[in-house]
C-alpha cells in the first residue's frame, strides 16, 4: 500500500495531533548540511561519501551500498568463487572421510560456528524499524517564541527537513529467545542520523527507573535476572532475589508502581509512550542551558494488555509485539509518535519538592506541561534482522551540539557503561563502522586500526598536531559546528554520598497511585498478588508490604497483604505522605485515543453467513483503519446466504481471541447454528469478554451470545440495538447504527465495567 491509500488515510494524517502546527508533507524537502566544503559529491555510503543534502532517505541511500540481493545470481564462496555443490562435502570416495581440501565446507561451517555474537545483558529481546523525524512548524513552547531560543540542535529547527531514524523496542530482563508479552519495562531507543552526527535517545516506556546511582545497576540486574543456582525464572521479576533486593531499596518504590501497572504490558509498540528518563540539557547558541525531559507520545494512544491475556499470548505467539509492528508496516500503516519536551530554567530547578537529577522522579505534567516539537514516523522494516536490529548499538553519550548531559548519577554511569558493553558484544572498538551505526556525516578521527576495520584511511599522519598532512583533520570551532560542552561550574570535594534531595522515596509513588482509576488500581493489586505469591520467603513479602507499600497508601498495602498471606498493617507507614495530589496524564485511561486504526478484529462465521453483514462490516471497519480477519473452523471459501463467498483467513487451530482487539459475529442462521455446535467460537467470545474486549453480534449472531455465560449483560431483543459494557448486539436492520456503536466500543479499547469473575474461559 502507498501513503495515499484512502483506506488508511489517518495513518499519515499530519493533523492527527492538534496540539501544535504540523508541516505539510508536500512542502517537505532536503535541507543543506552544514559542511566546510571538503566533502565529496557522490553518495557511496562511506563516511567521506555523503552528499550535500540530508532527507528521510539519506540513511537508506547509504545502506543501499552494503545491501546484497541474490536474486538471479550464482551461489559463491565468501571470496567470490562460484560453487557447484553446497550439499555434499568433498570425500575420499563416496563413503570415505572428508578431505581438508574442501575449502567451501570449511568456510561455510566456520561462518556458521561464529555467526552469533553475545546478546545484550539487558534489552536482549528487541525489534526495530526505520523512519524519520520531522520538526513541527512553530511549536507551542509557552514562554519561548522559537525553539532556537532553547537549543541550537539543527535537526530540531527546520520543519521541511526529515531526519532519518532507526528505533529499537525491547524488553529488559529476558534473553533474546524469551516472549514479547512478559511483565517488564520496554526499551525505546532511537538513533537520529542528523546532519551533525548521530544522536541516540536511549530511553524506556516508563519515565522513571529502579535506582538512583549507576553503582547499583549490576546489583539490580543480578537480582532481577534468573536466579543463578537454577536459571529460573526467565524474563520475570516474580521471584525471591528481585523482591529481596526491592524490599531493601525504598528508592525503587515509585518504579514498582509503574511496573505493576498496565504500563508493563503494552498492547503494541506503536501504542506505547517513550521517555528519555533522565534530565538532559538544551543549550542554545548563546551558551545558555535549560533542563529538558524528553517524551514520546503515540498517535494511537497508550493501550495495554491484561495479565491473563499476556500469558496466553506468550504460548500462542511469543513474537506478538515484534510481528505486530512489522505487520502494520507491511500493510501500509505508518506508526507515529510525537516528540515533546518539558523545559525547566536552571534557576527554577529548586522550586520542586524533588531533585531534577533523581532518575526515580518525574516532573508532573500538572507542574510543567509537555510541549510537542516534532513527530517520528516509522515506515520501513529491516532487510536483515541481525545486521540491523541485533547490531544496532546505542549509547547515551552520542549527542550533537545543542544537547548535553546533567549530573544525574545514573546517566553519568551510563555514559561509561554503554561504550564498554558494545566493546564486549562486538569485540572491537569499530562497532561504529557497522552500517546501521554509521553516521551519515563525514568522519575524520585519526582512528585507523583494530579488529574488523572497514574504512581505508588515506595519508601518513594519524596524530595531532602534524605537519606531514597539513595538520588535517582540523578541529572545528563552535561556530563551525564543533561540539562544545556546557560550561557548568563545579566546586566540591570527592565523596561517596548521595544528596539529601534524593532521600524522599514515596511521594511520587503515592501520586501515581492516586492518579489511577479503580480498575487500574485493581490491576496493580492483582499484579502484586501474582509477583509476591511467587516469592517463597515470607519475610520478603512482609518487608514489601510494611516498608514499601504501606508508605505509599495504607489501603493499597492492606489489599496486597490480604492476597499474599501477610498480616495487614494496622496503621499507615511512618513515611507515608498524606497528600491527595493527582496527575491525569499518568492514567492510561486518559490516553486512549478515539480511533480504531490498526486494531485487529476477528469476524467469526461458517457456511451460511449473512452476506450483507460481512460486506458492510469489512468495508466500514477497513475505512476506519482497522484490520479484519475471517475466522472459521477450517480455512478456505465460505458461502453466504445470497451466494457471495469469503475466504477464511485462519482456522480454530491457529486463531485465538488473545491476539485480536475485538470480535464480531454476523448473522445467518446456518452459520450461527454451526458455530454453536463448536467449542472454539464460544471460547473465543467468553475469553474476549473476560479480557474486557469489545464483542458484537448481528441478527442471529446474538443467539450465540445467549448460549454463553456473559454475566449481567443485556442483549438485544427483536427490533433492538443494545450496547452494554462493550457488548454490542443488534436485532434490527439498522446496520449503520450498529457499526457506529461497535466502532465506538472498539475505540474504547477495554471495558472495565464488567465483572467477568465467573466466566470460565
C-alpha positions in Angstrom: 0.0 0.0 0.0 1.1 3.6 -0.6 0.8 6.5 1.7 -2.2 7.9 -0.2 -4.2 4.7 0.2 -7.6 6.0 1.2 -8.4 3.1 3.5 -5.6 4.2 5.8 -5.5 8.0 5.3 -5.4 8.6 9.0 -2.1 6.7 9.3 -0.3 9.5 7.7 -2.5 12.5 8.5 -0.2 15.3 9.7 -3.0 16.9 11.5 -3.8 13.9 13.7 -2.2 15.7 16.7 -3.8 19.1 17.2 -1.6 20.4 19.9 0.9 22.1 17.5 1.0 23.2 13.9 2.3 20.5 11.6 4.3 20.9 8.4 2.6 19.9 5.1 4.1 16.8 3.6 4.1 18.5 0.2 6.4 21.2 1.5 9.0 18.8 2.9 12.4 18.6 1.2 16.1 18.3 1.8 17.9 20.8 3.8 21.6 21.6 3.1 24.0 20.0 5.6 26.5 22.3 7.4 29.9 21.5 5.8 33.3 23.0 5.4 33.1 22.3 1.7 35.6 19.5 1.7 33.0 16.7 1.3 32.7 14.8 -1.9 29.6 15.0 -4.1 29.0 11.3 -4.6 26.9 9.0 -2.3 29.0 5.9 -1.7 27.8 5.0 1.7 31.3 5.7 3.3 32.0 8.3 5.9 33.5 10.6 3.3 30.9 9.9 0.7 27.7 11.5 1.9 26.0 14.0 -0.4 25.4 17.7 0.4 21.7 17.1 1.3 20.0 15.2 4.1 16.5 13.9 3.9 14.5 10.9 5.1 16.1 8.6 2.5 19.7 9.6 3.3 20.3 6.6 5.6 18.6 4.2 3.2 20.8 5.5 0.4 23.9 4.9 2.5 22.7 1.3 3.4 22.0 0.6 -0.3 25.8 0.5 -0.8 26.1 -2.5 1.5 22.9 -4.3 0.6 23.1 -7.6 -1.3 20.4 -9.1 -3.4 21.0 -12.8 -4.5 18.0 -12.9 -7.0 19.2 -14.4 -10.3 22.8 -14.8 -9.1 25.1 -17.7 -8.7 26.0 -19.1 -5.3 29.6 -18.3 -4.4 32.1 -18.7 -1.6 32.8 -15.7 0.7 35.6 -14.8 -1.7 33.5 -14.8 -4.9 34.3 -18.3 -6.3 31.2 -19.9 -7.8 30.0 -23.1 -6.0 28.9 -26.3 -7.9 27.6 -28.2 -4.9 26.7 -27.0 -1.4 25.1 -30.2 -0.1 27.9 -32.7 -0.2 31.4 -32.3 1.4 34.5 -33.4 -0.6 35.3 -37.0 0.4 37.8 -39.7 -0.4 35.3 -42.0 -2.1 31.5 -41.9 -1.6 31.7 -43.4 2.0 35.2 -42.1 2.8 36.5 -39.3 5.1 36.0 -35.7 4.3 39.1 -34.1 2.8 40.6 -30.9 4.2 41.0 -29.6 0.7 37.2 -28.8 0.9 37.6 -25.0 1.4 33.9 -24.4 0.7 32.9 -26.8 3.6 35.5 -25.3 6.0 34.4 -21.7 5.1 30.7 -22.5 5.3 31.0 -24.3 8.7 33.3 -21.7 10.2 30.9 -18.9 9.3 28.1 -20.9 10.9 30.1 -21.6 14.1 30.9 -17.9 14.5 27.7 -16.3 13.3 26.4 -15.4 16.8 27.6 -12.5 18.9 27.0 -12.2 22.7 23.4 -11.0 23.3 22.8 -7.8 25.3 22.9 -8.4 29.0 19.7 -6.4 29.2 17.4 -5.4 26.4 18.3 -8.6 24.5 14.8 -9.3 23.2 14.1 -6.5 20.7 12.8 -5.4 17.3 13.3 -2.3 15.3 12.3 -0.2 12.2 13.5 2.7 10.1 11.7 6.0 9.7 12.2 9.7 10.0 11.8 12.6 12.4 10.3 15.9 11.4 10.1 19.1 13.5 6.8 20.9 13.8 6.5 24.4 12.4 6.2 27.0 15.2 5.5 24.6 18.0 3.9 25.9 21.2 6.8 26.4 23.5 5.0 28.5 26.1 7.2 31.4 27.1 9.7 30.7 24.3 9.0 32.2 20.9 11.2 29.8 18.9 13.0 26.6 19.6 16.3 28.2 18.6 15.9 30.1 21.9 16.4 26.9 23.9 18.6 24.7 21.7 20.9 25.0 18.7 20.3 21.4 17.7 19.9 21.9 14.0 17.7 18.9 13.3 15.0 20.4 15.5 14.8 23.7 13.7 13.6 23.2 10.1 10.1 21.8 9.6 10.9 20.9 6.0 13.7 18.6 7.0 13.1 14.9 7.7 16.0 13.3 9.6 16.4 9.5 9.2 16.0 7.5 12.4 16.2 3.8 13.5 14.2 2.9 16.6 14.6 -0.3 18.6 12.0 -1.5 21.1 12.8 -4.2 23.6 12.1 -6.0 26.8 14.7 -5.6 29.5 15.1 -8.8 31.6 14.6 -11.7 29.2 17.0 -13.4 26.9 16.9 -13.0 23.1 14.6 -16.0 22.9 12.1 -15.0 25.5 8.5 -13.9 24.9 7.4 -10.4 24.0 4.5 -10.1 26.4 6.2 -10.6 29.8 5.6 -8.1 32.6 8.6 -5.8 32.1 9.9 -2.4 31.3 10.2 -1.8 27.5 13.2 -0.2 26.0 12.6 2.7 23.5 15.8 3.7 21.8 16.1 6.0 18.8 19.1 6.7 16.7 18.8 10.1 14.8 21.2 10.3 11.8 21.4 14.1 11.9 23.5 16.5 9.9 25.7 17.0 12.9 26.3 13.3 13.6 24.3 10.7 15.5 22.1 11.4 18.5 20.9 8.4 20.5 17.9 9.0 22.7 18.1 5.8 24.7 15.0 5.5 26.9 12.2 3.3 28.2 8.4 3.2 28.1 8.4 4.2 31.8 9.7 7.6 32.8 11.5 6.6 36.0 14.0 4.0 36.9 14.6 1.4 39.7 17.7 3.0 41.2 19.3 6.4 41.6 23.0 5.7 41.1 24.7 3.6 38.3 26.8 1.9 41.0 23.6 -0.1 41.9 22.9 -1.3 38.4 24.9 -4.5 38.5 23.1 -5.5 41.7 19.7 -4.6 40.2 20.3 -6.7 37.1 21.8 -9.7 39.1 18.7 -9.6 41.3 16.1 -9.5 38.6 17.8 -12.0 36.2 17.1 -15.7 36.6 18.4 -16.9 39.9 22.0 -18.2 39.5 21.6 -21.7 41.0 18.9 -22.9 38.6 18.5 -20.1 35.9 14.8 -19.8 36.8 12.6 -17.8 36.1 13.2 -16.5 32.6 12.1 -12.9 31.7 10.3 -12.4 35.0 10.6 -10.4 38.2 8.3 -12.7 40.2 10.9 -14.4 42.3 12.8 -14.1 45.6 16.0 -12.4 44.5 14.3 -9.5 42.8 11.8 -8.8 45.6 14.5 -9.3 48.2 16.6 -6.6 46.6 13.5 -4.4 46.1 12.3 -4.7 49.7 15.6 -3.3 50.9 15.7 -0.4 48.5 13.0 2.2 49.2 14.1 4.3 46.2 12.6 1.5 44.0 9.1 2.0 45.2 8.0 4.5 42.5 9.2 2.3 39.7 7.4 -0.7 41.3 4.1 1.1 40.9 4.7 1.6 37.2 6.0 -2.0 36.8 2.9 -3.5 38.4 0.6 -1.4 36.3 -0.6 -1.9 32.7 2.4 0.2 31.5 4.5 -3.0 31.8 2.0 -4.9 29.4 1.8 -2.7 26.3 -0.7 -3.7 23.7 1.7 -2.8 20.9 4.9 -0.9 20.4 3.1 1.7 18.5 0.6 2.2 21.4 3.4 2.8 23.9 4.8 6.0 25.3 8.6 6.5 25.5 10.7 8.6 27.8 14.3 9.8 28.0 14.1 9.0 31.7 17.0 11.4 32.7 17.1 15.1 32.8 19.2 16.4 30.0 20.2 19.9 28.9 19.3 22.0 25.9 22.0 24.6 25.1 21.4 27.5 22.6 23.8 29.5 20.5 24.4 31.9 23.4 25.6 29.0 25.6 22.6 29.2 27.8 21.4 26.0 29.3 17.9 24.7 30.3 16.9 21.4 31.8 14.9 19.2 29.5 12.9 15.9 29.7 12.1 14.0 26.5 8.7 12.4 25.9 7.4 10.2 23.0 3.6 10.1 22.7 2.0 7.6 20.4 -0.6 8.9 17.9 -2.9 6.0 18.5 -3.0 6.2 22.3 -1.3 4.3 25.1 -3.1 0.9 25.5 -2.4 -2.3 27.4 -2.9 -6.0 27.5 -4.2 -7.8 30.6 -2.2 -10.3 32.6 -4.1 -13.4 31.8 -4.0 -12.4 28.1 -0.3 -11.9 28.1 0.4 -15.4 29.4 -1.7 -17.0 26.8 -0.2 -14.9 24.0 3.2 -16.0 25.2 2.2 -19.5 24.3 0.2 -18.8 21.1 2.5 -16.2 19.7 5.7 -15.2 21.6 6.6 -12.8 18.9 3.3 -10.9 19.3 4.7 -7.3 19.6 7.6 -7.9 17.1 5.3 -9.4 14.5 2.6 -6.8 15.1 5.0 -3.9 14.3 6.1 -5.5 11.0 2.6 -6.5 10.0 1.2 -3.0 10.2 4.2 -1.5 8.3 3.8 -4.2 5.6 0.1 -3.3 5.4 0.8 0.3 4.7 0.3 1.9 8.1 3.0 4.3 9.4 3.3 4.2 13.2 3.7 7.7 14.6 4.9 9.3 17.8 5.1 12.9 18.9 8.3 14.2 20.5 7.6 16.5 23.3 9.8 18.2 25.9 9.4 19.6 29.4 11.6 22.7 29.8 12.8 24.0 33.1 15.0 27.0 33.6 18.1 26.2 35.7 17.1 29.0 38.2 13.7 27.3 38.7 15.1 23.8 39.4 14.9 24.4 43.2 11.1 25.1 43.0 10.2 21.4 43.0 10.0 19.2 46.1 12.2 16.7 44.5 15.6 16.8 42.7 15.5 17.1 38.9 18.6 14.9 38.8 16.9 12.0 40.6 16.0 9.4 37.9 13.4 7.8 40.2 11.2 11.0 39.8 9.1 12.6 37.1 8.3 16.2 36.6 4.5 16.0 36.9 2.8 17.4 33.8 0.5 19.3 36.1 3.6 21.4 37.1 5.4 21.5 33.7 3.4 20.7 30.5 4.9 18.7 27.7 5.5 20.8 24.7 5.3 19.0 21.3 8.2 19.8 19.0 8.0 17.2 16.2 6.9 13.8 15.1 8.6 10.5 14.4 7.2 8.1 11.7 8.4 4.5 11.3 7.7 3.2 7.8 10.3 0.6 6.8 11.2 -2.7 8.3 14.7 -4.0 8.3 16.1 -6.1 5.4 18.3 -8.2 7.7 17.3 -8.5 11.4 20.7 -9.5 12.6 22.6 -6.8 10.6 20.2 -4.0 11.7 18.3 -4.9 14.9 20.9 -7.0 16.6 23.9 -5.0 15.5 22.5 -1.5 16.1 24.4 -0.1 19.1 23.1 2.8 21.2 25.0 5.0 23.5 23.5 7.9 25.5 26.9 9.6 25.1 26.1 10.1 21.4 24.9 13.7 21.4 25.0 16.6 19.0 25.5 20.3 19.5 22.6 21.7 21.4 22.1 18.6 23.6 24.2 18.0 26.7 24.2 16.0 29.9 23.4 16.7 33.6 24.9 15.3 36.7 22.2 12.6 37.1 24.3 9.9 38.7 22.6 7.1 36.8 23.1 8.9 33.5 26.7 9.6 34.3 27.3 5.9 34.8 25.6 5.0 31.5 28.0 7.3 29.7 30.7 4.8 30.6 28.7 1.5 30.5 27.2 1.7 27.0 30.6 2.2 25.3 32.0 -0.6 27.3 29.2 -3.1 26.6 29.5 -2.5 22.9 33.2 -3.5 23.1 32.1 -6.8 24.7 29.4 -7.5 22.1 31.4 -6.7 19.0 35.0 -7.5 20.3 36.1 -4.2 18.6 36.0 -0.5 19.1 35.0 -0.3 15.4 31.3 -1.1 16.1 30.6 2.4 15.0 31.6 1.4 11.4 28.8 -1.3 11.1 26.4 0.2 8.5 23.4 0.6 10.8 25.5 2.5 13.3 27.5 4.6 10.8 26.6 8.3 10.8 25.6 10.0 7.5 28.0 12.8 8.2 31.7 12.7 7.3 34.1 11.1 9.9 37.7 12.0 10.2 39.1 10.9 13.6 42.7 9.5 13.2 41.4 6.0 14.1 42.8 3.5 11.5 43.2 0.1 13.1 41.6 -2.5 15.3 39.5 -5.7 14.7 37.4 -5.5 11.5 38.4 -2.1 10.5 36.3 -1.2 7.4 37.4 2.2 6.3 40.6 2.7 4.3 42.0 5.9 5.7 44.5 7.7 3.4 47.5 9.8 4.4 50.5 9.2 6.7 49.6 11.2 9.9 47.3 9.6 12.4 48.0 12.1 15.2 47.6 15.7 16.2 49.4 18.0 15.7 51.1 17.1 12.5 52.9 18.8 9.7 53.1 15.9 7.2 49.4 16.1 6.3 48.9 19.8 6.9 47.7 19.2 10.4 44.5 17.8 9.0 41.9 16.9 10.1 41.2 20.2 11.7 39.4 20.9 14.9 36.1 22.8 14.3 35.2 25.9 16.3 31.8 26.1 17.9 30.6 28.3 15.0 31.8 25.7 12.5 29.7 23.0 14.2 32.2 21.8 16.8 30.6 20.3 19.9 31.2 22.5 23.0 30.2 21.1 26.4 28.1 23.4 28.6 30.5 25.3 30.9 28.9 24.2 34.1 30.6 25.5 37.3 31.6 22.6 39.6 33.0 23.0 43.1 33.1 20.3 45.7 35.1 17.6 47.4 35.3 14.0 46.3 32.9 11.9 48.4 30.9 8.7 48.2 27.5 10.0 49.3 24.1 10.9 48.0 22.4 14.3 48.1 19.8 14.8 50.8 17.4 15.8 48.0 17.5 12.2 46.8 16.2 10.8 50.1 12.4 11.0 49.7 11.0 7.9 48.0 7.2 7.7 48.4 5.6 11.0 47.4 5.6 10.3 43.7 4.7 6.6 44.2 1.6 7.9 46.0 1.0 10.4 43.2 0.9 7.5 40.8 -1.5 5.5 42.9 -3.8 8.5 43.4 -3.9 9.1 39.6 -5.1 5.6 38.8 -8.7 4.7 38.1 -10.2 2.0 40.3 -9.7 -0.7 37.6 -6.1 0.4 37.2 -5.6 0.2 41.0 -7.1 -3.3 40.9 -4.6 -4.3 38.2 -1.7 -3.1 40.4 -3.0 -5.1 43.4 -3.5 -8.3 41.3 -0.1 -7.9 39.8 1.4 -7.6 43.3 -0.5 -10.8 44.3 1.0 -12.7 41.4 4.5 -11.4 41.9 4.7 -11.8 45.6 2.9 -15.2 45.7 5.9 -16.4 43.7 8.2 -15.3 46.5 8.9 -18.2 48.8 10.3 -16.2 51.8 7.6 -14.7 54.0 10.0 -12.1 55.5 10.5 -10.6 51.9 6.7 -10.4 51.4 6.3 -8.7 54.7 9.1 -6.1 54.0 7.5 -5.2 50.7 4.1 -4.6 52.3 5.2 -2.9 55.5 8.3 -1.0 54.4 7.3 0.0 50.9 3.6 -0.3 50.0 2.4 0.9 53.4 4.3 4.1 52.9 2.5 4.6 49.5 -1.1 4.0 50.6 -2.4 2.2 53.6 -5.4 0.8 51.8 -3.2 -0.4 49.0 -0.9 -2.2 51.4 -3.8 -3.9 53.1 -5.3 -5.1 49.7 -1.9 -6.6 48.7 -1.4 -8.2 52.1 -4.7 -10.0 52.1 -3.8 -11.7 48.8 -0.4 -12.9 49.8 -0.8 -14.3 53.3 0.7 -11.3 55.1 -1.0 -9.8 58.2 -2.4 -6.5 57.0 -0.7 -3.5 58.7 -2.8 -1.9 61.4 -1.7 1.7 60.7 0.0 3.7 57.9 3.7 3.6 57.5 5.9 6.1 59.3 7.0 7.7 55.9 3.5 7.9 54.4 2.7 11.2 52.8 -0.9 12.3 53.2 -1.1 14.3 50.0 -4.0 13.7 47.7 -2.4 15.1 44.6 -3.2 13.6 41.2 -1.8 13.9 37.7 -4.3 12.8 35.0 -1.5 12.2 32.5 -0.3 9.2 34.5 -3.5 7.2 33.9 -3.6 5.1 30.7 -7.3 5.5 30.7 -6.8 9.2 29.9 -4.5 8.3 26.9 -6.9 6.1 24.9 -7.4 7.8 21.5 -10.9 7.6 19.9 -9.5 5.7 16.9 -9.6 2.0 15.8 -6.7 2.4 13.4 -4.6 -0.8 13.3 -7.0 -2.6 15.6 -7.3 -6.3 14.7 -10.9 -7.6 14.6 -12.0 -11.2 14.2 -15.2 -12.0 12.3 -16.5 -15.4 13.3 -18.5 -17.3 10.7 -19.3 -20.5 8.9 -21.2 -21.6 5.9 -24.5 -19.7 5.5 -23.4 -16.3 7.0 -25.3 -13.2 6.2 -23.5 -11.7 3.1 -24.6 -8.1 3.6 -23.5 -8.1 7.3 -20.0 -9.2 6.4 -19.7 -7.0 3.4 -20.8 -3.8 5.3 -18.7 -4.7 8.4 -15.5 -5.2 6.4 -16.0 -2.1 4.4 -16.8 0.2 7.4 -14.0 -1.2 9.6 -11.4 -1.1 6.8 -12.4 2.5 6.1 -11.8 3.3 9.8 -8.3 1.9 9.6 -9.0 -1.4 11.4 -7.8 -4.8 10.1 -10.3 -7.6 9.8 -9.7 -11.4 9.7 -12.3 -14.1 8.9 -12.1 -16.9 11.4 -13.8 -20.3 10.8 -13.5 -23.9 11.7 -11.4 -24.6 8.6 -9.8 -22.2 6.2 -11.0 -21.8 2.6 -14.1 -20.5 0.9 -17.3 -19.9 2.8 -20.6 -19.3 1.1 -23.1 -16.7 2.3 -26.9 -16.7 2.2 -27.0 -14.6 -1.0 -24.4 -16.6 -2.9 -21.4 -14.4 -2.1 -18.3 -16.1 -0.6 -15.4 -15.1 1.5 -12.1 -16.9 2.3 -11.4 -17.7 5.9 -8.0 -16.3 6.9 -7.5 -18.6 9.9 -9.0 -21.7 11.5 -9.7 -22.5 15.1 -6.3 -24.3 15.5 -4.3 -21.2 14.8 -6.6 -18.4 15.8 -7.2 -17.2 19.3 -9.1 -14.3 20.9 -6.0 -13.1 22.7 -4.3 -11.8 19.5 -7.4 -9.8 18.5 -8.7 -6.5 19.8 -12.4 -7.2 19.2 -14.8 -9.9 17.9 -17.9 -9.7 15.9 -20.4 -12.4 14.9 -22.5 -11.7 11.8 -26.0 -13.1 11.3 -27.1 -16.1 9.2 -28.9 -18.9 10.9 -26.9 -21.8 9.3 -23.6 -20.1 10.2 -24.6 -19.4 13.8 -26.0 -22.9 14.3 -22.7 -24.3 13.1 -20.8 -22.0 15.4 -23.0 -23.1 18.3 -22.0 -26.7 17.8 -18.3 -25.8 18.0 -16.5 -25.2 21.3 -13.9 -22.8 19.9 -16.2 -19.9 18.9 -17.8 -19.9 22.4 -14.4 -20.0 24.0 -13.5 -17.0 21.7 -16.4 -15.0 23.0 -16.1 -15.8 26.7 -12.3 -15.2 26.7 -12.6 -11.9 24.9 -15.3 -10.9 27.4 -13.1 -11.9 30.3 -10.3 -9.7 28.9 -12.7 -6.7 28.7 -12.6 -6.6 24.9 -15.4 -5.3 22.8 -17.6 -8.0 21.3 -20.6 -7.7 19.0 -23.2 -9.7 17.2 -25.7 -9.0 14.5 -29.1 -10.7 14.0 -28.9 -14.4 14.6 -25.4 -13.9 15.9 -26.9 -12.7 19.1 -28.1 -16.3 19.7 -24.6 -17.4 20.1 -24.1 -14.8 22.8 -27.1 -16.1 24.6 -25.5 -19.6 24.5 -22.5 -18.5 26.5 -22.1 -17.0 30.0 -21.9 -13.2 29.9 -22.9 -12.2 33.4 -25.0 -9.1 34.0 -25.1 -8.1 30.3 -28.3 -7.0 28.5 -28.6 -8.5 25.0 -30.8 -7.1 22.2 -34.4 -8.3 21.8 -36.2 -8.3 18.5 -36.0 -4.8 16.9 -33.4 -3.6 19.4 -29.8 -2.5 19.4 -28.1 -2.7 22.8 -24.6 -1.6 23.8 -23.8 -2.7 27.3 -20.3 -2.6 28.8 -18.7 -3.0 25.3 -21.1 -5.9 24.3 -23.0 -4.6 21.2 -25.9 -6.7 20.0 -28.4 -5.9 17.3 -31.7 -7.5 16.1 -32.9 -4.8 13.8 -31.9 -3.8 10.2 -30.1 -0.5 11.0 -26.5 -1.6 10.1 -25.2 1.9 10.2 -26.3 2.4 13.8 -24.8 -1.0 14.8 -21.5 -0.2 13.1 -21.3 3.1 14.8 -21.9 1.5 18.2 -19.4 -1.2 17.5 -16.7 1.2 16.3 -17.2 3.3 19.5 -16.8 0.2 21.6 -13.6 -0.8 19.8 -12.2 2.7 20.2 -12.6 2.5 23.9 -10.1 -0.4 23.9 -11.2 -2.1 27.1 -14.4 -2.1 29.0 -13.5 -2.3 32.7 -17.1 -2.0 33.9 -17.7 -5.8 33.5 -17.4 -8.4 36.2 -16.0 -11.5 34.4 -15.1 -13.3 37.6 -17.5 -16.2 36.9 -16.6 -16.6 33.2 -14.8 -19.9 32.9 -12.5 -19.0 29.9 
